[in-house]
């Protein structure tokens, strides 16, 4: 089975004061074991780590720039 990778950038949504939580939940709902979800955000989305951990994801975070964090979530097999 091929690994699925979904990438979502919510920086513009947050800049426009649009809450992206529902969009994130919608993006991850189809992911299976070893699939990847990459999130781009203007800050380290720490509260999301707990939510997605409860849904079976591990994560790695990277600060790309002053207002650009890239977080790679991997669904556990």
Secondary structure, 3 states (H helix, E strand, C coil): CCCCEEEEECHHHHHCCCCCHHHHHHHHCCCCCCCEEEEEECCCCHHHHHHHHHCCEEEEEEEEECCEEEEEEEECC
